[in-house]
């Protein structure tokens, strides 16, 4: 194999590796956002379930001056 073809192959593999890394970063960012959204949904769902089980709690505020 001559030097020019080896350089071309090396360059192509480097570009392919960079593309794979970019796709992986996008996938990781998407997964992180989905995890954050799921945590928020679970928090809201927990509050709604608690409110449905104990609807009278937290509805009134007693104040004395």
N, CA, C and O atoms as a Tripos MOL2 file, in Angstrom:
@<TRIPOS>MOLECULE
protein
  260   259    65     0     0
PROTEIN
NO_CHARGES

@<TRIPOS>ATOM
      1 N           0.8420   -1.1660    0.0000 N.3       1 UNK1
      2 CA          0.0000    0.0000    0.0000 C.3       1 UNK1
      3 C           0.8930    1.2370    0.0000 C.2       1 UNK1
      4 O           1.9130    1.2790    0.6880 O.2       1 UNK1
      5 N           0.5050    2.2230   -0.7660 N.am      2 UNK2
      6 CA          1.3180    3.4310   -0.8030 C.3       2 UNK2
      7 C           0.8690    4.4170    0.2910 C.2       2 UNK2
      8 O          -0.1780    4.2360    0.9130 O.2       2 UNK2
      9 N           1.6480    5.4170    0.5010 N.am      3 UNK3
     10 CA          1.4230    6.3750    1.5760 C.3       3 UNK3
     11 C           0.1380    7.1760    1.3510 C.2       3 UNK3
     12 O          -0.5760    7.4720    2.3080 O.2       3 UNK3
     13 N          -0.1580    7.5250    0.1190 N.am      4 UNK4
     14 CA         -1.3520    8.3290   -0.1790 C.3       4 UNK4
     15 C          -2.6330    7.5710    0.1840 C.2       4 UNK4
     16 O          -3.5470    8.1450    0.7770 O.2       4 UNK4
     17 N          -2.7020    6.2960   -0.1680 N.am      5 UNK5
     18 CA         -3.9070    5.5200    0.1510 C.3       5 UNK5
     19 C          -4.0290    5.2890    1.6530 C.2       5 UNK5
     20 O          -5.1390    5.2890    2.1840 O.2       5 UNK5
     21 N          -2.9130    5.0950    2.3440 N.am      6 UNK6
     22 CA         -2.9520    4.9350    3.7970 C.3       6 UNK6
     23 C          -3.4350    6.2200    4.4650 C.2       6 UNK6
     24 O          -4.2080    6.1750    5.4220 O.2       6 UNK6
     25 N          -2.9810    7.3540    3.9620 N.am      7 UNK7
     26 CA         -3.4080    8.6370    4.5200 C.3       7 UNK7
     27 C          -4.8980    8.8470    4.2950 C.2       7 UNK7
     28 O          -5.5920    9.3600    5.1730 O.2       7 UNK7
     29 N          -5.3920    8.4570    3.1320 N.am      8 UNK8
     30 CA         -6.8240    8.5810    2.8330 C.3       8 UNK8
     31 C          -7.6490    7.7000    3.7540 C.2       8 UNK8
     32 O          -8.6580    8.1410    4.3030 O.2       8 UNK8
     33 N          -7.2260    6.4630    3.9220 N.am      9 UNK9
     34 CA         -7.9350    5.5330    4.8060 C.3       9 UNK9
     35 C          -7.9250    6.0540    6.2410 C.2       9 UNK9
     36 O          -8.9500    6.0050    6.9220 O.2       9 UNK9
     37 N          -6.8030    6.5440    6.6970 N.am     10 UNK10
     38 CA         -6.6880    7.0800    8.0480 C.3      10 UNK10
     39 C          -7.6060    8.2860    8.2310 C.2      10 UNK10
     40 O          -8.2700    8.4180    9.2590 O.2      10 UNK10
     41 N          -7.6380    9.1550    7.2370 N.am     11 UNK11
     42 CA         -8.4890   10.3370    7.2970 C.3      11 UNK11
     43 C          -9.9610    9.9530    7.3280 C.2      11 UNK11
     44 O         -10.7380   10.5330    8.0870 O.2      11 UNK11
     45 N         -10.3490    8.9800    6.5130 N.am     12 UNK12
     46 CA        -11.7380    8.5320    6.4890 C.3      12 UNK12
     47 C         -12.1520    7.8950    7.8130 C.2      12 UNK12
     48 O         -13.2690    8.1090    8.2840 O.2      12 UNK12
     49 N         -11.2700    7.1250    8.4030 N.am     13 UNK13
     50 CA        -11.6060    6.4980    9.6830 C.3      13 UNK13
     51 C         -11.7190    7.5450   10.7820 C.2      13 UNK13
     52 O         -12.5480    7.4130   11.6820 O.2      13 UNK13
     53 N         -10.8920    8.5850   10.7170 N.am     14 UNK14
     54 CA        -10.9790    9.6620   11.7090 C.3      14 UNK14
     55 C         -12.3040   10.4010   11.5750 C.2      14 UNK14
     56 O         -12.9370   10.7170   12.5820 O.2      14 UNK14
     57 N         -12.7310   10.6780   10.3510 N.am     15 UNK15
     58 CA        -14.0150   11.3490   10.1180 C.3      15 UNK15
     59 C         -15.1660   10.4720   10.5920 C.2      15 UNK15
     60 O         -16.1190   10.9730   11.1900 O.2      15 UNK15
     61 N         -15.0900    9.1810   10.3350 N.am     16 UNK16
     62 CA        -16.1310    8.2590   10.7740 C.3      16 UNK16
     63 C         -16.2080    8.2120   12.3040 C.2      16 UNK16
     64 O         -17.3000    8.1620   12.8710 O.2      16 UNK16
     65 N         -15.0610    8.2280   12.9600 N.am     17 UNK17
     66 CA        -15.0330    8.2170   14.4180 C.3      17 UNK17
     67 C         -15.6330    9.5070   14.9790 C.2      17 UNK17
     68 O         -16.3610    9.4650   15.9700 O.2      17 UNK17
     69 N         -15.3370   10.6490   14.3600 N.am     18 UNK18
     70 CA        -15.8990   11.9220   14.8070 C.3      18 UNK18
     71 C         -17.4120   11.9440   14.6190 C.2      18 UNK18
     72 O         -18.1320   12.4520   15.4780 O.2      18 UNK18
     73 N         -17.8960   11.4070   13.5210 N.am     19 UNK19
     74 CA        -19.3320   11.3520   13.2750 C.3      19 UNK19
     75 C         -20.0210   10.4580   14.3070 C.2      19 UNK19
     76 O         -21.0820   10.8040   14.8260 O.2      19 UNK19
     77 N         -19.4130    9.3140   14.6000 N.am     20 UNK20
     78 CA        -19.9840    8.4100   15.6070 C.3      20 UNK20
     79 C         -20.0310    9.0750   16.9750 C.2      20 UNK20
     80 O         -21.0050    8.9200   17.7110 O.2      20 UNK20
     81 N         -18.9880    9.8090   17.3140 N.am     21 UNK21
     82 CA        -18.9480   10.5090   18.5930 C.3      21 UNK21
     83 C         -20.0180   11.5940   18.6590 C.2      21 UNK21
     84 O         -20.6390   11.7920   19.7030 O.2      21 UNK21
     85 N         -20.2330   12.2910   17.5560 N.am     22 UNK22
     86 CA        -21.2700   13.3280   17.5180 C.3      22 UNK22
     87 C         -22.6580   12.7280   17.7010 C.2      22 UNK22
     88 O         -23.4800   13.2780   18.4340 O.2      22 UNK22
     89 N         -22.9210   11.6230   17.0510 N.am     23 UNK23
     90 CA        -24.2130   10.9480   17.1940 C.3      23 UNK23
     91 C         -24.4030   10.4690   18.6330 C.2      23 UNK23
     92 O         -25.5000   10.5690   19.1820 O.2      23 UNK23
     93 N         -23.3370    9.9490   19.2420 N.am     24 UNK24
     94 CA        -23.4290    9.4780   20.6240 C.3      24 UNK24
     95 C         -23.7160   10.6390   21.5790 C.2      24 UNK24
     96 O         -24.5000   10.4820   22.5150 O.2      24 UNK24
     97 N         -23.0960   11.7950   21.3580 N.am     25 UNK25
     98 CA        -23.3540   12.9590   22.1990 C.3      25 UNK25
     99 C         -24.7990   13.4130   22.0820 C.2      25 UNK25
    100 O         -25.4200   13.7820   23.0800 O.2      25 UNK25
    101 N         -25.3370   13.3890   20.8680 N.am     26 UNK26
    102 CA        -26.7400   13.7550   20.6650 C.3      26 UNK26
    103 C         -27.6480   12.7790   21.4060 C.2      26 UNK26
    104 O         -28.6120   13.1910   22.0510 O.2      26 UNK26
    105 N         -27.3470   11.5040   21.3160 N.am     27 UNK27
    106 CA        -28.1460   10.4880   22.0060 C.3      27 UNK27
    107 C         -28.0690   10.6720   23.5200 C.2      27 UNK27
    108 O         -29.0740   10.5150   24.2140 O.2      27 UNK27
    109 N         -26.8990   10.9990   24.0330 N.am     28 UNK28
    110 CA        -26.7470   11.2090   25.4750 C.3      28 UNK28
    111 C         -27.5280   12.4410   25.9270 C.2      28 UNK28
    112 O         -28.1650   12.4090   26.9800 O.2      28 UNK28
    113 N         -27.4910   13.5210   25.1530 N.am     29 UNK29
    114 CA        -28.2430   14.7250   25.4910 C.3      29 UNK29
    115 C         -29.7460   14.4520   25.4810 C.2      29 UNK29
    116 O         -30.4770   14.9280   26.3500 O.2      29 UNK29
    117 N         -30.1950   13.6880   24.4980 N.am     30 UNK30
    118 CA        -31.6110   13.3390   24.4100 C.3      30 UNK30
    119 C         -32.0340   12.5040   25.6170 C.2      30 UNK30
    120 O         -33.0940   12.7350   26.1980 O.2      30 UNK30
    121 N         -31.2090   11.5470   25.9840 N.am     31 UNK31
    122 CA        -31.5080   10.7010   27.1460 C.3      31 UNK31
    123 C         -31.5320   11.5120   28.4250 C.2      31 UNK31
    124 O         -32.3850   11.2910   29.2850 O.2      31 UNK31
    125 N         -30.6080   12.4490   28.5600 N.am     32 UNK32
    126 CA        -30.5760   13.3010   29.7470 C.3      32 UNK32
    127 C         -31.8510   14.1310   29.8430 C.2      32 UNK32
    128 O         -32.4240   14.2610   30.9250 O.2      32 UNK32
    129 N         -32.3000   14.6950   28.7240 N.am     33 UNK33
    130 CA        -33.5240   15.5040   28.7160 C.3      33 UNK33
    131 C         -34.7390   14.6440   29.0300 C.2      33 UNK33
    132 O         -35.6290   15.0770   29.7620 O.2      33 UNK33
    133 N         -34.7900   13.4390   28.4880 N.am     34 UNK34
    134 CA        -35.9030   12.5370   28.7750 C.3      34 UNK34
    135 C         -35.9280   12.1500   30.2500 C.2      34 UNK34
    136 O         -37.0040   12.0570   30.8410 O.2      34 UNK34
    137 N         -34.7820   11.9280   30.8450 N.am     35 UNK35
    138 CA        -34.7020   11.5940   32.2610 C.3      35 UNK35
    139 C         -35.2060   12.7570   33.1150 C.2      35 UNK35
    140 O         -35.9340   12.5570   34.0870 O.2      35 UNK35
    141 N         -34.8110   13.9650   32.7420 N.am     36 UNK36
    142 CA        -35.2640   15.1550   33.4700 C.3      36 UNK36
    143 C         -36.7770   15.2930   33.3620 C.2      36 UNK36
    144 O         -37.4470   15.5640   34.3580 O.2      36 UNK36
    145 N         -37.3200   15.1100   32.1660 N.am     37 UNK37
    146 CA        -38.7700   15.2030   31.9670 C.3      37 UNK37
    147 C         -39.5100   14.1260   32.7590 C.2      37 UNK37
    148 O         -40.5710   14.3910   33.3250 O.2      37 UNK37
    149 N         -38.9620   12.9290   32.8010 N.am     38 UNK38
    150 CA        -39.5890   11.8450   33.5580 C.3      38 UNK38
    151 C         -39.5930   12.1570   35.0470 C.2      38 UNK38
    152 O         -40.5850   11.8970   35.7290 O.2      38 UNK38
    153 N         -38.5070   12.7050   35.5570 N.am     39 UNK39
    154 CA        -38.4440   13.0730   36.9780 C.3      39 UNK39
    155 C         -39.4790   14.1350   37.3070 C.2      39 UNK39
    156 O         -40.1320   14.0590   38.3480 O.2      39 UNK39
    157 N         -39.6370   15.1250   36.4360 N.am     40 UNK40
    158 CA        -40.6550   16.1550   36.6620 C.3      40 UNK40
    159 C         -42.0570   15.5540   36.6360 C.2      40 UNK40
    160 O         -42.9000   15.8980   37.4650 O.2      40 UNK40
    161 N         -42.3010   14.6680   35.6930 N.am     41 UNK41
    162 CA        -43.6120   14.0300   35.5800 C.3      41 UNK41
    163 C         -43.9210   13.2070   36.8250 C.2      41 UNK41
    164 O         -45.0440   13.2430   37.3280 O.2      41 UNK41
    165 N         -42.9450   12.4750   37.3180 N.am     42 UNK42
    166 CA        -43.1540   11.6780   38.5270 C.3      42 UNK42
    167 C         -43.4280   12.5620   39.7410 C.2      42 UNK42
    168 O         -44.2500   12.2120   40.5870 O.2      42 UNK42
    169 N         -42.7560   13.6890   39.8310 N.am     43 UNK43
    170 CA        -42.9770   14.6040   40.9420 C.3      43 UNK43
    171 C         -44.3910   15.1640   40.9070 C.2      43 UNK43
    172 O         -45.0700   15.2060   41.9330 O.2      43 UNK43
    173 N         -44.8330   15.5890   39.7400 N.am     44 UNK44
    174 CA        -46.1920   16.1210   39.6000 C.3      44 UNK44
    175 C         -47.2160   15.0280   39.8710 C.2      44 UNK44
    176 O         -48.2180   15.2660   40.5460 O.2      44 UNK44
    177 N         -46.9680   13.8340   39.3500 N.am     45 UNK45
    178 CA        -47.8850   12.7240   39.5390 C.3      45 UNK45
    179 C         -47.9930   12.3560   41.0160 C.2      45 UNK45
    180 O         -49.0850   12.0500   41.4950 O.2      45 UNK45
    181 N         -46.8890   12.3800   41.7340 N.am     46 UNK46
    182 CA        -46.9040   12.0720   43.1640 C.3      46 UNK46
    183 C         -47.7460   13.0890   43.9250 C.2      46 UNK46
    184 O         -48.5300   12.7200   44.8000 O.2      46 UNK46
    185 N         -47.5850   14.3610   43.5940 N.am     47 UNK47
    186 CA        -48.3760   15.4030   44.2600 C.3      47 UNK47
    187 C         -49.8620   15.2360   43.9640 C.2      47 UNK47
    188 O         -50.6920   15.3870   44.8600 O.2      47 UNK47
    189 N         -50.2020   14.9260   42.7230 N.am     48 UNK48
    190 CA        -51.6090   14.7320   42.3690 C.3      48 UNK48
    191 C         -52.2020   13.5210   43.0750 C.2      48 UNK48
    192 O         -53.3460   13.5660   43.5290 O.2      48 UNK48
    193 N         -51.4360   12.4400   43.1720 N.am     49 UNK49
    194 CA        -51.9340   11.2500   43.8710 C.3      49 UNK49
    195 C         -52.1500   11.5460   45.3450 C.2      49 UNK49
    196 O         -53.1540   11.1270   45.9210 O.2      49 UNK49
    197 N         -51.2200   12.2630   45.9590 N.am     50 UNK50
    198 CA        -51.3600   12.6110   47.3700 C.3      50 UNK50
    199 C         -52.5850   13.4980   47.5800 C.2      50 UNK50
    200 O         -53.3180   13.3250   48.5540 O.2      50 UNK50
    201 N         -52.8050   14.4360   46.6790 N.am     51 UNK51
    202 CA        -53.9560   15.3210   46.7860 C.3      51 UNK51
    203 C         -55.2580   14.5450   46.6150 C.2      51 UNK51
    204 O         -56.2530   14.8690   47.2630 O.2      51 UNK51
    205 N         -55.2700   13.5240   45.7530 N.am     52 UNK52
    206 CA        -56.4920   12.7530   45.5470 C.3      52 UNK52
    207 C         -56.7900   11.8470   46.7440 C.2      52 UNK52
    208 O         -57.9550   11.5700   47.0280 O.2      52 UNK52
    209 N         -55.7690   11.3870   47.4370 N.am     53 UNK53
    210 CA        -55.9730   10.5270   48.5990 C.3      53 UNK53
    211 C         -56.3890   11.3600   49.8100 C.2      53 UNK53
    212 O         -57.2460   10.9360   50.5860 O.2      53 UNK53
    213 N         -55.7960   12.5320   49.9800 N.am     54 UNK54
    214 CA        -56.0980   13.4240   51.1030 C.3      54 UNK54
    215 C         -56.5220   14.7970   50.5680 C.2      54 UNK54
    216 O         -55.7520   15.7530   50.6540 O.2      54 UNK54
    217 N         -57.7390   14.9050   50.0170 N.am     55 UNK55
    218 CA        -58.1260   16.1710   49.3890 C.3      55 UNK55
    219 C         -58.3320   17.3120   50.3880 C.2      55 UNK55
    220 O         -58.2640   18.4810   50.0080 O.2      55 UNK55
    221 N         -58.5800   16.9890   51.6450 N.am     56 UNK56
    222 CA        -58.8430   18.0300   52.6450 C.3      56 UNK56
    223 C         -57.5530   18.6460   53.2210 C.2      56 UNK56
    224 O         -57.6000   19.7110   53.8360 O.2      56 UNK56
    225 N         -56.4240   17.9890   53.0280 N.am     57 UNK57
    226 CA        -55.1720   18.4930   53.5890 C.3      57 UNK57
    227 C         -54.6160   19.6060   52.6890 C.2      57 UNK57
    228 O         -54.5010   19.4470   51.4730 O.2      57 UNK57
    229 N         -54.2820   20.7110   53.3090 N.am     58 UNK58
    230 CA        -53.6830   21.8130   52.5830 C.3      58 UNK58
    231 C         -54.6820   22.7540   51.9430 C.2      58 UNK58
    232 O         -54.2910   23.6820   51.2350 O.2      58 UNK58
    233 N         -55.9600   22.5320   52.1770 N.am     59 UNK59
    234 CA        -56.9730   23.3930   51.5720 C.3      59 UNK59
    235 C         -57.3030   24.6220   52.3860 C.2      59 UNK59
    236 O         -57.7970   25.6080   51.8390 O.2      59 UNK59
    237 N         -57.0380   24.5870   53.7030 N.am     60 UNK60
    238 CA        -57.3710   25.7080   54.5800 C.3      60 UNK60
    239 C         -56.1370   26.1740   55.3240 C.2      60 UNK60
    240 O         -55.2070   25.4060   55.5720 O.2      60 UNK60
    241 N         -56.1490   27.4540   55.6750 N.am     61 UNK61
    242 CA        -55.0560   28.0450   56.4150 C.3      61 UNK61
    243 C         -55.6510   28.7940   57.5970 C.2      61 UNK61
    244 O         -56.4260   29.7310   57.4070 O.2      61 UNK61
    245 N         -55.3030   28.3970   58.8030 N.am     62 UNK62
    246 CA        -55.8030   29.0510   60.0150 C.3      62 UNK62
    247 C         -54.7970   30.0980   60.4680 C.2      62 UNK62
    248 O         -53.6260   29.7920   60.6920 O.2      62 UNK62
    249 N         -55.2650   31.3390   60.6010 N.am     63 UNK63
    250 CA        -54.4200   32.4320   61.0490 C.3      63 UNK63
    251 C         -55.0250   33.1070   62.2660 C.2      63 UNK63
    252 O         -56.2430   33.2620   62.3510 O.2      63 UNK63
    253 N         -54.1900   33.5060   63.2000 N.am     64 UNK64
    254 CA        -54.6120   34.2910   64.3460 C.3      64 UNK64
    255 C         -53.7420   35.5140   64.4320 C.2      64 UNK64
    256 O         -52.5180   35.4360   64.3300 O.2      64 UNK64
    257 N         -54.3880   36.6500   64.6220 N.am     65 UNK65
    258 CA        -53.6280   37.9050   64.7070 C.3      65 UNK65
    259 C         -53.7780   38.4780   66.0950 C.2      65 UNK65
    260 O         -53.2200   39.5350   66.3900 O.2      65 UNK65
@<TRIPOS>BOND
     1     1     2 1
     2     2     3 1
     3     3     4 2
     4     3     5 am
     5     5     6 1
     6     6     7 1
     7     7     8 2
     8     7     9 am
     9     9    10 1
    10    10    11 1
    11    11    12 2
    12    11    13 am
    13    13    14 1
    14    14    15 1
    15    15    16 2
    16    15    17 am
    17    17    18 1
    18    18    19 1
    19    19    20 2
    20    19    21 am
    21    21    22 1
    22    22    23 1
    23    23    24 2
    24    23    25 am
    25    25    26 1
    26    26    27 1
    27    27    28 2
    28    27    29 am
    29    29    30 1
    30    30    31 1
    31    31    32 2
    32    31    33 am
    33    33    34 1
    34    34    35 1
    35    35    36 2
    36    35    37 am
    37    37    38 1
    38    38    39 1
    39    39    40 2
    40    39    41 am
    41    41    42 1
    42    42    43 1
    43    43    44 2
    44    43    45 am
    45    45    46 1
    46    46    47 1
    47    47    48 2
    48    47    49 am
    49    49    50 1
    50    50    51 1
    51    51    52 2
    52    51    53 am
    53    53    54 1
    54    54    55 1
    55    55    56 2
    56    55    57 am
    57    57    58 1
    58    58    59 1
    59    59    60 2
    60    59    61 am
    61    61    62 1
    62    62    63 1
    63    63    64 2
    64    63    65 am
    65    65    66 1
    66    66    67 1
    67    67    68 2
    68    67    69 am
    69    69    70 1
    70    70    71 1
    71    71    72 2
    72    71    73 am
    73    73    74 1
    74    74    75 1
    75    75    76 2
    76    75    77 am
    77    77    78 1
    78    78    79 1
    79    79    80 2
    80    79    81 am
    81    81    82 1
    82    82    83 1
    83    83    84 2
    84    83    85 am
    85    85    86 1
    86    86    87 1
    87    87    88 2
    88    87    89 am
    89    89    90 1
    90    90    91 1
    91    91    92 2
    92    91    93 am
    93    93    94 1
    94    94    95 1
    95    95    96 2
    96    95    97 am
    97    97    98 1
    98    98    99 1
    99    99   100 2
   100    99   101 am
   101   101   102 1
   102   102   103 1
   103   103   104 2
   104   103   105 am
   105   105   106 1
   106   106   107 1
   107   107   108 2
   108   107   109 am
   109   109   110 1
   110   110   111 1
   111   111   112 2
   112   111   113 am
   113   113   114 1
   114   114   115 1
   115   115   116 2
   116   115   117 am
   117   117   118 1
   118   118   119 1
   119   119   120 2
   120   119   121 am
   121   121   122 1
   122   122   123 1
   123   123   124 2
   124   123   125 am
   125   125   126 1
   126   126   127 1
   127   127   128 2
   128   127   129 am
   129   129   130 1
   130   130   131 1
   131   131   132 2
   132   131   133 am
   133   133   134 1
   134   134   135 1
   135   135   136 2
   136   135   137 am
   137   137   138 1
   138   138   139 1
   139   139   140 2
   140   139   141 am
   141   141   142 1
   142   142   143 1
   143   143   144 2
   144   143   145 am
   145   145   146 1
   146   146   147 1
   147   147   148 2
   148   147   149 am
   149   149   150 1
   150   150   151 1
   151   151   152 2
   152   151   153 am
   153   153   154 1
   154   154   155 1
   155   155   156 2
   156   155   157 am
   157   157   158 1
   158   158   159 1
   159   159   160 2
   160   159   161 am
   161   161   162 1
   162   162   163 1
   163   163   164 2
   164   163   165 am
   165   165   166 1
   166   166   167 1
   167   167   168 2
   168   167   169 am
   169   169   170 1
   170   170   171 1
   171   171   172 2
   172   171   173 am
   173   173   174 1
   174   174   175 1
   175   175   176 2
   176   175   177 am
   177   177   178 1
   178   178   179 1
   179   179   180 2
   180   179   181 am
   181   181   182 1
   182   182   183 1
   183   183   184 2
   184   183   185 am
   185   185   186 1
   186   186   187 1
   187   187   188 2
   188   187   189 am
   189   189   190 1
   190   190   191 1
   191   191   192 2
   192   191   193 am
   193   193   194 1
   194   194   195 1
   195   195   196 2
   196   195   197 am
   197   197   198 1
   198   198   199 1
   199   199   200 2
   200   199   201 am
   201   201   202 1
   202   202   203 1
   203   203   204 2
   204   203   205 am
   205   205   206 1
   206   206   207 1
   207   207   208 2
   208   207   209 am
   209   209   210 1
   210   210   211 1
   211   211   212 2
   212   211   213 am
   213   213   214 1
   214   214   215 1
   215   215   216 2
   216   215   217 am
   217   217   218 1
   218   218   219 1
   219   219   220 2
   220   219   221 am
   221   221   222 1
   222   222   223 1
   223   223   224 2
   224   223   225 am
   225   225   226 1
   226   226   227 1
   227   227   228 2
   228   227   229 am
   229   229   230 1
   230   230   231 1
   231   231   232 2
   232   231   233 am
   233   233   234 1
   234   234   235 1
   235   235   236 2
   236   235   237 am
   237   237   238 1
   238   238   239 1
   239   239   240 2
   240   239   241 am
   241   241   242 1
   242   242   243 1
   243   243   244 2
   244   243   245 am
   245   245   246 1
   246   246   247 1
   247   247   248 2
   248   247   249 am
   249   249   250 1
   250   250   251 1
   251   251   252 2
   252   251   253 am
   253   253   254 1
   254   254   255 1
   255   255   256 2
   256   255   257 am
   257   257   258 1
   258   258   259 1
   259   259   260 2
@<TRIPOS>SUBSTRUCTURE
     1 UNK1         2 RESIDUE 1 A UNK
     2 UNK2         6 RESIDUE 1 A UNK
     3 UNK3        10 RESIDUE 1 A UNK
     4 UNK4        14 RESIDUE 1 A UNK
     5 UNK5        18 RESIDUE 1 A UNK
     6 UNK6        22 RESIDUE 1 A UNK
     7 UNK7        26 RESIDUE 1 A UNK
     8 UNK8        30 RESIDUE 1 A UNK
     9 UNK9        34 RESIDUE 1 A UNK
    10 UNK10       38 RESIDUE 1 A UNK
    11 UNK11       42 RESIDUE 1 A UNK
    12 UNK12       46 RESIDUE 1 A UNK
    13 UNK13       50 RESIDUE 1 A UNK
    14 UNK14       54 RESIDUE 1 A UNK
    15 UNK15       58 RESIDUE 1 A UNK
    16 UNK16       62 RESIDUE 1 A UNK
    17 UNK17       66 RESIDUE 1 A UNK
    18 UNK18       70 RESIDUE 1 A UNK
    19 UNK19       74 RESIDUE 1 A UNK
    20 UNK20       78 RESIDUE 1 A UNK
    21 UNK21       82 RESIDUE 1 A UNK
    22 UNK22       86 RESIDUE 1 A UNK
    23 UNK23       90 RESIDUE 1 A UNK
    24 UNK24       94 RESIDUE 1 A UNK
    25 UNK25       98 RESIDUE 1 A UNK
    26 UNK26      102 RESIDUE 1 A UNK
    27 UNK27      106 RESIDUE 1 A UNK
    28 UNK28      110 RESIDUE 1 A UNK
    29 UNK29      114 RESIDUE 1 A UNK
    30 UNK30      118 RESIDUE 1 A UNK
    31 UNK31      122 RESIDUE 1 A UNK
    32 UNK32      126 RESIDUE 1 A UNK
    33 UNK33      130 RESIDUE 1 A UNK
    34 UNK34      134 RESIDUE 1 A UNK
    35 UNK35      138 RESIDUE 1 A UNK
    36 UNK36      142 RESIDUE 1 A UNK
    37 UNK37      146 RESIDUE 1 A UNK
    38 UNK38      150 RESIDUE 1 A UNK
    39 UNK39      154 RESIDUE 1 A UNK
    40 UNK40      158 RESIDUE 1 A UNK
    41 UNK41      162 RESIDUE 1 A UNK
    42 UNK42      166 RESIDUE 1 A UNK
    43 UNK43      170 RESIDUE 1 A UNK
    44 UNK44      174 RESIDUE 1 A UNK
    45 UNK45      178 RESIDUE 1 A UNK
    46 UNK46      182 RESIDUE 1 A UNK
    47 UNK47      186 RESIDUE 1 A UNK
    48 UNK48      190 RESIDUE 1 A UNK
    49 UNK49      194 RESIDUE 1 A UNK
    50 UNK50      198 RESIDUE 1 A UNK
    51 UNK51      202 RESIDUE 1 A UNK
    52 UNK52      206 RESIDUE 1 A UNK
    53 UNK53      210 RESIDUE 1 A UNK
    54 UNK54      214 RESIDUE 1 A UNK
    55 UNK55      218 RESIDUE 1 A UNK
    56 UNK56      222 RESIDUE 1 A UNK
    57 UNK57      226 RESIDUE 1 A UNK
    58 UNK58      230 RESIDUE 1 A UNK
    59 UNK59      234 RESIDUE 1 A UNK
    60 UNK60      238 RESIDUE 1 A UNK
    61 UNK61      242 RESIDUE 1 A UNK
    62 UNK62      246 RESIDUE 1 A UNK
    63 UNK63      250 RESIDUE 1 A UNK
    64 UNK64      254 RESIDUE 1 A UNK
    65 UNK65      258 RESIDUE 1 A UNK
